[in-house]
Amino acid sequence: MECLFCKIANKELPCYKVYEDKDFLAFLDIRPLNPGHVLVIPKKHFRWVWDVPVKSESSPNISEYYIVVSKVANAIKKAFDTDYVVSLVFGEEIDHSHVLLIPRLKDDGHGTAIDLKNIKELSDREMTVAQEKIVKQLKNQ
């Protein structure tokens, strides 16, 4: 199986990386629902978030995963000056465990709930600026 996220984790495909450690990677979604929309994935392939082990000595575990999700979400909050970061777990488009983190912004066009069809067209420069803002906040944690 050709997994897009495995290719990104293995550096076979580029991404706008905001966080990386030995087990996890967080990067901007190239089809963002808002600027700063990040995907957090384990580097090891798991089909679903709930497939990540509760305890494991040889692979990442779900507690470690959500510590990273929390770090990144809090960095997004500060980077985009919002108290509202939506976290979603779908796993339908890409067959690799991922958590979506989407900052809610004033007048972001989503209404009271995230509209999954409201994809923003961001330039490379806008993506890079969002990436830099989040990375800066992660370094300050």
C-alpha positions, 0 to 999 in steps of 0.5 A: 500500500502506498501511504501518503503520510508514511511517505511524508514521515519518511521524507519521501514527500515534502511538508510544512513541518511544525513538529517532529520527534522520533515517533511523531510528526506534525505538519500543515494540511495542504488543504487547510480549513483555516491558516494553521490547520495542522495534522499530527501523525505517528511516524509508524503506520497505524490505520486508525488513531485507536490502533495506536497502542495504549502501552508499548515499549517498541512503538509510540503509545496513545498517551505520547501521541496526545501529549504531542497533540496538546503541545501543537494545539497550544502552540496553534492557540498562541500563534493565531491568538485564539482560544478555540482550536478544533480537534478532529479524528476522521481517518477516512481520506488517508489510511493513516492515523491522524488528528486534525487541529484547526484554529477557529479565527474571527470571520473564518467563514465556517459559522458555528461549526467547521465546514469541511468543504470550506477549504482555504486557498493559501499561497506558499508564502502564507503556508510558510508564515503559518508554519513559522508562527507555530514553530516559534510558539513550540520553541517557546514552550 
